[in-house]
Amino acid sequence: MDFRNEDGRVRPHFKILPIVLAGLFLLFQYLSSEKFTNPITGQSHRVGMSTQQEAALGLQSYQQILSQEHAIRSGPEVDKVTGVAQRLAAAVGEDGAGFEWAVSVLDSPQMNAFCLPGGKICVYTGILPVAKTEAGLAAVMGHEMAHAIARHGSQRILQQQMTSTAMLGLQGSMSNMSYDQQRTIMGLLGAGAQYGVTLPFSRKHESEADYMGTTYMARAGYDPHEAVELWKRMSGSGQGQKPPEYASTHPADSTRIRQLEEWMPQFMAEYDKARQR
């Protein structure tokens, strides 16, 4: 095929070989990655790290956080968070096999909590007034524990690696184009990857963590309706203007509330079983 203009100069075009090589490497990355089955949804996923690597990274991050933040060692806040963590860990059961659960309460106005791979949980005191009740706190902590159990961090690592491979292949295919042409096309492709792959992937994980976390809180004997009430409070907590859902890593509060209400019959079945034990 002739890629020359009428004046004899080579017309800018995509080279095929870099795309083919990137495609082959993408296939290798996917097939060589570990397969993981979510214990609640039953769906299979590919992950970019082993459970041992995840736990080691989680412990390292946990120790670093504790060296930088002020952890409260005792008091009613610690007792409340610890009690909820123990009930949730018991409800998680074998879904958290291999996890070494630990929880710390950090003195900070941040309205946040997280669970690192391997089961290390941090709860900021700023989230407690919004959580309000033990059940509300269970909704927060169950959601964060679900992220770790579902290995969402490891899934994102693989997704980022594969996206980088694809982008490098596309960049290599444009090596005969001008710098301005490459910059324009790569900018469009980067935006497409961000809004079409990365952000939807993150929002899917958040919804999955909502479903799993509320299932765990119901199994622990907490009324799952409190998860809906939590997100209503979060929506009105004055956290500033939020981006539209398509540009966010998280579903809109209204979407989360709607999904939780749709799933409520399943949560209540788990809650009723827990109350009968």
Secondary structure, DSSP 8 states (H G I E B T S, - for coil): ---B-TTS-B-----HHHHHHHHHHHHHHHHHSEEEE-TTT--EEEESS-HHHHHHHHHHHHHHHHHHS-EE-SSHHHHHHHHHHHHHHHHHGGGGTT---EEEEE--S---EEEETTTEEEEEGGGHHHH-SHHHHHHHHHHHHHHHHTTHHHHHHHHHHHHHHHHHHHHHTTTTS-HHHHHHHHHHHHHHHIIIIIHHHHHHHHHHHHHHHHHHHHHTT--THHHHHHHHHHHTS-------GGGSSS--HHHHHHHHHHHHHHHHHHHHHHHH-
